[in-house]
Amino acid sequence: MGNRMPKTGDSANNEIFTMRISKKLKDKLNELAKRKNKSSSELIRELIESASRW
C-alpha cells in the first residue's frame, strides 16, 4: 500500500492533505507541536482555522 495512512473511521478529520516541506521546516513544526503537546496535524488544523478568521 505504500505511504497510505490507515483508515481513521467516520470522523470530521477524514481528508488527507499532502505537503512538501524542507526538513528544517518539518523539524520546526514537530518542535512547535511538541511544545504545545499536540500532533503536527492538529497544529496545522488550528493554524488554518486561526488564519481563516482574519
CHARMM-style PDB file with segment names, atoms N, HN, CA, C and O in Angstrom:
ATOM      1  N   MET     1       0.805  -1.203   0.000  1.00  0.00      PROA
ATOM      2  CA  MET     1       0.000   0.000   0.000  1.00  0.00      PROA
ATOM      3  C   MET     1       0.845   1.262   0.000  1.00  0.00      PROA
ATOM      4  O   MET     1       0.276   2.342  -0.161  1.00  0.00      PROA
ATOM      5  N   GLY     2       2.104   1.210   0.162  1.00  0.00      PROA
ATOM      6  HN  GLY     2       2.567   0.333   0.293  1.00  0.00      PROA
ATOM      7  CA  GLY     2       2.943   2.402   0.096  1.00  0.00      PROA
ATOM      8  C   GLY     2       2.786   3.313   1.291  1.00  0.00      PROA
ATOM      9  O   GLY     2       2.832   2.869   2.439  1.00  0.00      PROA
ATOM     10  N   ASN     3       2.601   4.592   1.013  1.00  0.00      PROA
ATOM     11  HN  ASN     3       2.564   4.952   0.080  1.00  0.00      PROA
ATOM     12  CA  ASN     3       2.516   5.595   2.073  1.00  0.00      PROA
ATOM     13  C   ASN     3       1.094   5.903   2.507  1.00  0.00      PROA
ATOM     14  O   ASN     3       0.861   6.925   3.153  1.00  0.00      PROA
ATOM     15  N   ARG     4       0.151   5.058   2.176  1.00  0.00      PROA
ATOM     16  HN  ARG     4       0.340   4.228   1.652  1.00  0.00      PROA
ATOM     17  CA  ARG     4      -1.231   5.329   2.573  1.00  0.00      PROA
ATOM     18  C   ARG     4      -1.382   5.252   4.083  1.00  0.00      PROA
ATOM     19  O   ARG     4      -0.813   4.386   4.748  1.00  0.00      PROA
ATOM     20  N   MET     5      -2.171   6.191   4.603  1.00  0.00      PROA
ATOM     21  HN  MET     5      -2.633   6.894   4.063  1.00  0.00      PROA
ATOM     22  CA  MET     5      -2.420   6.212   6.037  1.00  0.00      PROA
ATOM     23  C   MET     5      -3.552   5.238   6.351  1.00  0.00      PROA
ATOM     24  O   MET     5      -4.409   4.991   5.502  1.00  0.00      PROA
ATOM     25  N   PRO     6      -3.563   4.688   7.557  1.00  0.00      PROA
ATOM     26  CA  PRO     6      -4.647   3.774   7.925  1.00  0.00      PROA
ATOM     27  C   PRO     6      -5.983   4.507   7.954  1.00  0.00      PROA
ATOM     28  O   PRO     6      -6.033   5.714   8.194  1.00  0.00      PROA
ATOM     29  N   LYS     7      -7.049   3.782   7.712  1.00  0.00      PROA
ATOM     30  HN  LYS     7      -7.008   2.802   7.518  1.00  0.00      PROA
ATOM     31  CA  LYS     7      -8.385   4.379   7.754  1.00  0.00      PROA
ATOM     32  C   LYS     7      -8.671   4.873   9.160  1.00  0.00      PROA
ATOM     33  O   LYS     7      -8.443   4.158  10.136  1.00  0.00      PROA
ATOM     34  N   THR     8      -9.172   6.100   9.263  1.00  0.00      PROA
ATOM     35  HN  THR     8      -9.357   6.681   8.470  1.00  0.00      PROA
ATOM     36  CA  THR     8      -9.405   6.706  10.570  1.00  0.00      PROA
ATOM     37  C   THR     8     -10.839   6.588  11.031  1.00  0.00      PROA
ATOM     38  O   THR     8     -11.157   7.040  12.131  1.00  0.00      PROA
ATOM     39  N   GLY     9     -11.718   6.001  10.239  1.00  0.00      PROA
ATOM     40  HN  GLY     9     -11.460   5.634   9.346  1.00  0.00      PROA
ATOM     41  CA  GLY     9     -13.107   5.875  10.642  1.00  0.00      PROA
ATOM     42  C   GLY     9     -13.919   7.072  10.190  1.00  0.00      PROA
ATOM     43  O   GLY     9     -13.462   7.868   9.370  1.00  0.00      PROA
ATOM     44  N   ASP    10     -15.100   7.196  10.714  1.00  0.00      PROA
ATOM     45  HN  ASP    10     -15.471   6.549  11.380  1.00  0.00      PROA
ATOM     46  CA  ASP    10     -16.014   8.265  10.323  1.00  0.00      PROA
ATOM     47  C   ASP    10     -15.876   9.444  11.274  1.00  0.00      PROA
ATOM     48  O   ASP    10     -16.718   9.637  12.152  1.00  0.00      PROA
ATOM     49  N   SER    11     -14.831  10.226  11.107  1.00  0.00      PROA
ATOM     50  HN  SER    11     -14.148  10.069  10.394  1.00  0.00      PROA
ATOM     51  CA  SER    11     -14.640  11.396  11.943  1.00  0.00      PROA
ATOM     52  C   SER    11     -14.655  12.646  11.081  1.00  0.00      PROA
ATOM     53  O   SER    11     -14.678  12.557   9.853  1.00  0.00      PROA
ATOM     54  N   ALA    12     -14.642  13.793  11.706  1.00  0.00      PROA
ATOM     55  HN  ALA    12     -14.623  13.865  12.704  1.00  0.00      PROA
ATOM     56  CA  ALA    12     -14.615  15.060  10.971  1.00  0.00      PROA
ATOM     57  C   ALA    12     -13.252  15.283  10.314  1.00  0.00      PROA
ATOM     58  O   ALA    12     -13.140  16.100   9.400  1.00  0.00      PROA
ATOM     59  N   ASN    13     -12.236  14.586  10.754  1.00  0.00      PROA
ATOM     60  HN  ASN    13     -12.327  13.923  11.497  1.00  0.00      PROA
ATOM     61  CA  ASN    13     -10.876  14.759  10.231  1.00  0.00      PROA
ATOM     62  C   ASN    13     -10.527  13.612   9.290  1.00  0.00      PROA
ATOM     63  O   ASN    13      -9.634  12.817   9.582  1.00  0.00      PROA
ATOM     64  N   ASN    14     -11.229  13.523   8.162  1.00  0.00      PROA
ATOM     65  HN  ASN    14     -11.955  14.169   7.924  1.00  0.00      PROA
ATOM     66  CA  ASN    14     -11.022  12.372   7.310  1.00  0.00      PROA
ATOM     67  C   ASN    14     -10.432  12.708   5.943  1.00  0.00      PROA
ATOM     68  O   ASN    14     -10.340  11.824   5.090  1.00  0.00      PROA
ATOM     69  N   GLU    15     -10.032  13.948   5.709  1.00  0.00      PROA
ATOM     70  HN  GLU    15     -10.106  14.666   6.401  1.00  0.00      PROA
ATOM     71  CA  GLU    15      -9.383  14.324   4.451  1.00  0.00      PROA
ATOM     72  C   GLU    15      -7.877  14.247   4.630  1.00  0.00      PROA
ATOM     73  O   GLU    15      -7.349  14.585   5.689  1.00  0.00      PROA
ATOM     74  N   ILE    16      -7.194  13.801   3.588  1.00  0.00      PROA
ATOM     75  HN  ILE    16      -7.624  13.526   2.728  1.00  0.00      PROA
ATOM     76  CA  ILE    16      -5.736  13.706   3.635  1.00  0.00      PROA
ATOM     77  C   ILE    16      -5.146  14.833   2.807  1.00  0.00      PROA
ATOM     78  O   ILE    16      -5.536  15.038   1.658  1.00  0.00      PROA
ATOM     79  N   PHE    17      -4.212  15.558   3.386  1.00  0.00      PROA
ATOM     80  HN  PHE    17      -3.894  15.392   4.320  1.00  0.00      PROA
ATOM     81  CA  PHE    17      -3.547  16.678   2.747  1.00  0.00      PROA
ATOM     82  C   PHE    17      -2.049  16.387   2.745  1.00  0.00      PROA
ATOM     83  O   PHE    17      -1.463  16.147   3.801  1.00  0.00      PROA
ATOM     84  N   THR    18      -1.433  16.406   1.580  1.00  0.00      PROA
ATOM     85  HN  THR    18      -1.909  16.601   0.722  1.00  0.00      PROA
ATOM     86  CA  THR    18      -0.004  16.145   1.471  1.00  0.00      PROA
ATOM     87  C   THR    18       0.694  17.435   1.090  1.00  0.00      PROA
ATOM     88  O   THR    18       0.261  18.138   0.176  1.00  0.00      PROA
ATOM     89  N   MET    19       1.778  17.747   1.792  1.00  0.00      PROA
ATOM     90  HN  MET    19       2.130  17.176   2.534  1.00  0.00      PROA
ATOM     91  CA  MET    19       2.508  18.985   1.528  1.00  0.00      PROA
ATOM     92  C   MET    19       4.003  18.705   1.604  1.00  0.00      PROA
ATOM     93  O   MET    19       4.471  18.033   2.523  1.00  0.00      PROA
ATOM     94  N   ARG    20       4.735  19.216   0.648  1.00  0.00      PROA
ATOM     95  HN  ARG    20       4.355  19.762  -0.099  1.00  0.00      PROA
ATOM     96  CA  ARG    20       6.194  19.062   0.662  1.00  0.00      PROA
ATOM     97  C   ARG    20       6.809  20.249   1.381  1.00  0.00      PROA
ATOM     98  O   ARG    20       6.574  21.401   1.018  1.00  0.00      PROA
ATOM     99  N   ILE    21       7.600  19.955   2.408  1.00  0.00      PROA
ATOM    100  HN  ILE    21       7.791  19.019   2.703  1.00  0.00      PROA
ATOM    101  CA  ILE    21       8.316  20.998   3.136  1.00  0.00      PROA
ATOM    102  C   ILE    21       9.743  20.517   3.371  1.00  0.00      PROA
ATOM    103  O   ILE    21      10.036  19.323   3.291  1.00  0.00      PROA
ATOM    104  N   SER    22      10.614  21.460   3.658  1.00  0.00      PROA
ATOM    105  HN  SER    22      10.377  22.430   3.723  1.00  0.00      PROA
ATOM    106  CA  SER    22      12.005  21.104   3.910  1.00  0.00      PROA
ATOM    107  C   SER    22      12.121  20.385   5.253  1.00  0.00      PROA
ATOM    108  O   SER    22      11.231  20.477   6.099  1.00  0.00      PROA
ATOM    109  N   LYS    23      13.208  19.684   5.431  1.00  0.00      PROA
ATOM    110  HN  LYS    23      13.931  19.609   4.744  1.00  0.00      PROA
ATOM    111  CA  LYS    23      13.468  19.008   6.709  1.00  0.00      PROA
ATOM    112  C   LYS    23      13.508  20.035   7.837  1.00  0.00      PROA
ATOM    113  O   LYS    23      13.023  19.779   8.939  1.00  0.00      PROA
ATOM    114  N   LYS    24      14.089  21.196   7.553  1.00  0.00      PROA
ATOM    115  HN  LYS    24      14.483  21.405   6.658  1.00  0.00      PROA
ATOM    116  CA  LYS    24      14.190  22.250   8.565  1.00  0.00      PROA
ATOM    117  C   LYS    24      12.794  22.700   9.020  1.00  0.00      PROA
ATOM    118  O   LYS    24      12.549  22.843  10.217  1.00  0.00      PROA
ATOM    119  N   LEU    25      11.882  22.920   8.065  1.00  0.00      PROA
ATOM    120  HN  LEU    25      12.081  22.804   7.092  1.00  0.00      PROA
ATOM    121  CA  LEU    25      10.525  23.316   8.433  1.00  0.00      PROA
ATOM    122  C   LEU    25       9.783  22.190   9.140  1.00  0.00      PROA
ATOM    123  O   LEU    25       9.018  22.437  10.073  1.00  0.00      PROA
ATOM    124  N   LYS    26      10.005  20.963   8.704  1.00  0.00      PROA
ATOM    125  HN  LYS    26      10.626  20.763   7.946  1.00  0.00      PROA
ATOM    126  CA  LYS    26       9.364  19.820   9.363  1.00  0.00      PROA
ATOM    127  C   LYS    26       9.829  19.717  10.809  1.00  0.00      PROA
ATOM    128  O   LYS    26       9.024  19.466  11.707  1.00  0.00      PROA
ATOM    129  N   ASP    27      11.116  19.908  11.036  1.00  0.00      PROA
ATOM    130  HN  ASP    27      11.770  20.111  10.307  1.00  0.00      PROA
ATOM    131  CA  ASP    27      11.645  19.872  12.402  1.00  0.00      PROA
ATOM    132  C   ASP    27      11.043  20.985  13.250  1.00  0.00      PROA
ATOM    133  O   ASP    27      10.711  20.771  14.416  1.00  0.00      PROA
ATOM    134  N   LYS    28      10.900  22.193  12.658  1.00  0.00      PROA
ATOM    135  HN  LYS    28      11.171  22.367  11.711  1.00  0.00      PROA
ATOM    136  CA  LYS    28      10.297  23.311  13.387  1.00  0.00      PROA
ATOM    137  C   LYS    28       8.841  23.008  13.730  1.00  0.00      PROA
ATOM    138  O   LYS    28       8.388  23.296  14.837  1.00  0.00      PROA
ATOM    139  N   LEU    29       8.110  22.427  12.779  1.00  0.00      PROA
ATOM    140  HN  LEU    29       8.478  22.193  11.879  1.00  0.00      PROA
ATOM    141  CA  LEU    29       6.713  22.067  13.014  1.00  0.00      PROA
ATOM    142  C   LEU    29       6.606  21.038  14.131  1.00  0.00      PROA
ATOM    143  O   LEU    29       5.776  21.177  15.029  1.00  0.00      PROA
ATOM    144  N   ASN    30       7.435  20.018  14.077  1.00  0.00      PROA
ATOM    145  HN  ASN    30       8.109  19.906  13.347  1.00  0.00      PROA
ATOM    146  CA  ASN    30       7.402  18.986  15.114  1.00  0.00      PROA
ATOM    147  C   ASN    30       7.783  19.536  16.474  1.00  0.00      PROA
ATOM    148  O   ASN    30       7.201  19.134  17.482  1.00  0.00      PROA
ATOM    149  N   GLU    31       8.746  20.444  16.528  1.00  0.00      PROA
ATOM    150  HN  GLU    31       9.219  20.770  15.709  1.00  0.00      PROA
ATOM    151  CA  GLU    31       9.146  21.045  17.799  1.00  0.00      PROA
ATOM    152  C   GLU    31       8.018  21.903  18.366  1.00  0.00      PROA
ATOM    153  O   GLU    31       7.730  21.846  19.562  1.00  0.00      PROA
ATOM    154  N   LEU    32       7.384  22.694  17.510  1.00  0.00      PROA
ATOM    155  HN  LEU    32       7.618  22.741  16.539  1.00  0.00      PROA
ATOM    156  CA  LEU    32       6.270  23.524  17.961  1.00  0.00      PROA
ATOM    157  C   LEU    32       5.114  22.657  18.458  1.00  0.00      PROA
ATOM    158  O   LEU    32       4.508  22.952  19.488  1.00  0.00      PROA
ATOM    159  N   ALA    33       4.816  21.599  17.731  1.00  0.00      PROA
ATOM    160  HN  ALA    33       5.308  21.358  16.894  1.00  0.00      PROA
ATOM    161  CA  ALA    33       3.752  20.691  18.155  1.00  0.00      PROA
ATOM    162  C   ALA    33       4.087  20.058  19.500  1.00  0.00      PROA
ATOM    163  O   ALA    33       3.223  19.930  20.367  1.00  0.00      PROA
ATOM    164  N   LYS    34       5.334  19.669  19.666  1.00  0.00      PROA
ATOM    165  HN  LYS    34       6.036  19.774  18.961  1.00  0.00      PROA
ATOM    166  CA  LYS    34       5.750  19.056  20.933  1.00  0.00      PROA
ATOM    167  C   LYS    34       5.597  20.046  22.091  1.00  0.00      PROA
ATOM    168  O   LYS    34       5.131  19.676  23.169  1.00  0.00      PROA
ATOM    169  N   ARG    35       5.995  21.316  21.864  1.00  0.00      PROA
ATOM    170  HN  ARG    35       6.373  21.616  20.988  1.00  0.00      PROA
ATOM    171  CA  ARG    35       5.878  22.328  22.926  1.00  0.00      PROA
ATOM    172  C   ARG    35       4.430  22.572  23.307  1.00  0.00      PROA
ATOM    173  O   ARG    35       4.134  22.868  24.465  1.00  0.00      PROA
ATOM    174  N   LYS    36       3.524  22.451  22.343  1.00  0.00      PROA
ATOM    175  HN  LYS    36       3.765  22.211  21.403  1.00  0.00      PROA
ATOM    176  CA  LYS    36       2.104  22.673  22.608  1.00  0.00      PROA
ATOM    177  C   LYS    36       1.376  21.385  22.964  1.00  0.00      PROA
ATOM    178  O   LYS    36       0.162  21.388  23.162  1.00  0.00      PROA
ATOM    179  N   ASN    37       2.116  20.283  23.045  1.00  0.00      PROA
ATOM    180  HN  ASN    37       3.103  20.280  22.884  1.00  0.00      PROA
ATOM    181  CA  ASN    37       1.560  18.969  23.386  1.00  0.00      PROA
ATOM    182  C   ASN    37       0.440  18.565  22.423  1.00  0.00      PROA
ATOM    183  O   ASN    37      -0.625  18.107  22.837  1.00  0.00      PROA
ATOM    184  N   LYS    38       0.714  18.748  21.122  1.00  0.00      PROA
ATOM    185  HN  LYS    38       1.580  19.120  20.786  1.00  0.00      PROA
ATOM    186  CA  LYS    38      -0.243  18.423  20.070  1.00  0.00      PROA
ATOM    187  C   LYS    38       0.472  17.647  18.976  1.00  0.00      PROA
ATOM    188  O   LYS    38       1.702  17.611  18.935  1.00  0.00      PROA
ATOM    189  N   SER    39      -0.286  17.037  18.104  1.00  0.00      PROA
ATOM    190  HN  SER    39      -1.285  17.067  18.137  1.00  0.00      PROA
ATOM    191  CA  SER    39       0.311  16.420  16.917  1.00  0.00      PROA
ATOM    192  C   SER    39       0.539  17.512  15.884  1.00  0.00      PROA
ATOM    193  O   SER    39      -0.081  18.574  15.950  1.00  0.00      PROA
ATOM    194  N   SER    40       1.420  17.258  14.937  1.00  0.00      PROA
ATOM    195  HN  SER    40       1.924  16.396  14.882  1.00  0.00      PROA
ATOM    196  CA  SER    40       1.661  18.245  13.893  1.00  0.00      PROA
ATOM    197  C   SER    40       0.396  18.463  13.066  1.00  0.00      PROA
ATOM    198  O   SER    40       0.125  19.587  12.642  1.00  0.00      PROA
ATOM    199  N   SER    41      -0.373  17.418  12.832  1.00  0.00      PROA
ATOM    200  HN  SER    41      -0.153  16.505  13.175  1.00  0.00      PROA
ATOM    201  CA  SER    41      -1.629  17.559  12.081  1.00  0.00      PROA
ATOM    202  C   SER    41      -2.614  18.456  12.824  1.00  0.00      PROA
ATOM    203  O   SER    41      -3.256  19.320  12.226  1.00  0.00      PROA
ATOM    204  N   GLU    42      -2.724  18.244  14.120  1.00  0.00      PROA
ATOM    205  HN  GLU    42      -2.203  17.543  14.606  1.00  0.00      PROA
ATOM    206  CA  GLU    42      -3.629  19.070  14.928  1.00  0.00      PROA
ATOM    207  C   GLU    42      -3.190  20.533  14.908  1.00  0.00      PROA
ATOM    208  O   GLU    42      -4.021  21.436  14.812  1.00  0.00      PROA
ATOM    209  N   LEU    43      -1.896  20.757  14.996  1.00  0.00      PROA
ATOM    210  HN  LEU    43      -1.221  20.023  15.074  1.00  0.00      PROA
ATOM    211  CA  LEU    43      -1.369  22.113  14.973  1.00  0.00      PROA
ATOM    212  C   LEU    43      -1.667  22.790  13.637  1.00  0.00      PROA
ATOM    213  O   LEU    43      -2.066  23.954  13.621  1.00  0.00      PROA
ATOM    214  N   ILE    44      -1.485  22.097  12.532  1.00  0.00      PROA
ATOM    215  HN  ILE    44      -1.161  21.151  12.545  1.00  0.00      PROA
ATOM    216  CA  ILE    44      -1.774  22.662  11.213  1.00  0.00      PROA
ATOM    217  C   ILE    44      -3.259  22.990  11.086  1.00  0.00      PROA
ATOM    218  O   ILE    44      -3.622  24.043  10.561  1.00  0.00      PROA
ATOM    219  N   ARG    45      -4.123  22.086  11.570  1.00  0.00      PROA
ATOM    220  HN  ARG    45      -3.829  21.231  11.997  1.00  0.00      PROA
ATOM    221  CA  ARG    45      -5.569  22.368  11.531  1.00  0.00      PROA
ATOM    222  C   ARG    45      -5.886  23.641  12.304  1.00  0.00      PROA
ATOM    223  O   ARG    45      -6.668  24.468  11.835  1.00  0.00      PROA
ATOM    224  N   GLU    46      -5.290  23.811  13.482  1.00  0.00      PROA
ATOM    225  HN  GLU    46      -4.655  23.139  13.863  1.00  0.00      PROA
ATOM    226  CA  GLU    46      -5.536  25.009  14.287  1.00  0.00      PROA
ATOM    227  C   GLU    46      -5.004  26.266  13.605  1.00  0.00      PROA
ATOM    228  O   GLU    46      -5.646  27.315  13.664  1.00  0.00      PROA
ATOM    229  N   LEU    47      -3.849  26.177  12.962  1.00  0.00      PROA
ATOM    230  HN  LEU    47      -3.328  25.325  12.914  1.00  0.00      PROA
ATOM    231  CA  LEU    47      -3.296  27.333  12.251  1.00  0.00      PROA
ATOM    232  C   LEU    47      -4.199  27.752  11.090  1.00  0.00      PROA
ATOM    233  O   LEU    47      -4.405  28.943  10.859  1.00  0.00      PROA
ATOM    234  N   ILE    48      -4.734  26.776  10.366  1.00  0.00      PROA
ATOM    235  HN  ILE    48      -4.567  25.809  10.553  1.00  0.00      PROA
ATOM    236  CA  ILE    48      -5.642  27.077   9.253  1.00  0.00      PROA
ATOM    237  C   ILE    48      -6.921  27.718   9.780  1.00  0.00      PROA
ATOM    238  O   ILE    48      -7.386  28.714   9.227  1.00  0.00      PROA
ATOM    239  N   GLU    49      -7.489  27.161  10.838  1.00  0.00      PROA
ATOM    240  HN  GLU    49      -7.111  26.352  11.287  1.00  0.00      PROA
ATOM    241  CA  GLU    49      -8.700  27.742  11.427  1.00  0.00      PROA
ATOM    242  C   GLU    49      -8.452  29.163  11.913  1.00  0.00      PROA
ATOM    243  O   GLU    49      -9.276  30.052  11.700  1.00  0.00      PROA
ATOM    244  N   SER    50      -7.330  29.368  12.556  1.00  0.00      PROA
ATOM    245  HN  SER    50      -6.660  28.646  12.729  1.00  0.00      PROA
ATOM    246  CA  SER    50      -6.995  30.698  13.066  1.00  0.00      PROA
ATOM    247  C   SER    50      -6.835  31.704  11.930  1.00  0.00      PROA
ATOM    248  O   SER    50      -7.338  32.824  12.017  1.00  0.00      PROA
ATOM    249  N   ALA    51      -6.146  31.315  10.880  1.00  0.00      PROA
ATOM    250  HN  ALA    51      -5.736  30.406  10.809  1.00  0.00      PROA
ATOM    251  CA  ALA    51      -5.918  32.205   9.737  1.00  0.00      PROA
ATOM    252  C   ALA    51      -7.214  32.507   8.996  1.00  0.00      PROA
ATOM    253  O   ALA    51      -7.351  33.584   8.417  1.00  0.00      PROA
ATOM    254  N   SER    52      -8.156  31.589   9.004  1.00  0.00      PROA
ATOM    255  HN  SER    52      -8.045  30.714   9.475  1.00  0.00      PROA
ATOM    256  CA  SER    52      -9.410  31.800   8.270  1.00  0.00      PROA
ATOM    257  C   SER    52     -10.327  32.793   8.972  1.00  0.00      PROA
ATOM    258  O   SER    52     -11.310  33.249   8.388  1.00  0.00      PROA
ATOM    259  N   ARG    53     -10.018  33.129  10.208  1.00  0.00      PROA
ATOM    260  HN  ARG    53      -9.219  32.759  10.684  1.00  0.00      PROA
ATOM    261  CA  ARG    53     -10.829  34.111  10.963  1.00  0.00      PROA
ATOM    262  C   ARG    53     -10.409  35.545  10.680  1.00  0.00      PROA
ATOM    263  O   ARG    53     -11.083  36.477  11.117  1.00  0.00      PROA
ATOM    264  N   TRP    54      -9.319  35.743   9.963  1.00  0.00      PROA
ATOM    265  HN  TRP    54      -8.771  34.986   9.607  1.00  0.00      PROA
ATOM    266  CA  TRP    54      -8.824  37.111   9.710  1.00  0.00      PROA
ATOM    267  C   TRP    54      -9.707  37.865   8.781  1.00  0.00      PROA
ATOM    268  OT1 TRP    54      -9.431  39.024   8.470  1.00  0.00      PROA
TER     269      TRP     54
END
